[in-house]
Amino acid sequence: MPQGKPAGMPCVQLTDDLRCALFGRPERPAVCVRLRPEPAMCGGNREQALAWLAALEAATGR
């Protein structure tokens, strides 16, 4: 997604099981390569992780 993605929209590179289709490949975007998930980001489950992402998107206007 050269221009980024709208907030709340899944990445087009996610597979059906929500894994990155570009993981480990040279065409994976630099922002994804540099991302280092931390416990606060992931939470204890998927719902907590999605809530964290929603708050981040809201805070950054994405």
Number of C-alpha atoms within 10 A of each C-alpha: 8 5 5 8 12 11 14 12 7 10 13 10 14 13 11 8 6 10 10 15 13 14 14 9 9 9 8 14 13 9 8 11 12 8 8 8 8 8 8 10 15 16 14 10 8 10 11 14 16 15 14 16 16 15 12 14 14 12 9 9 9 12
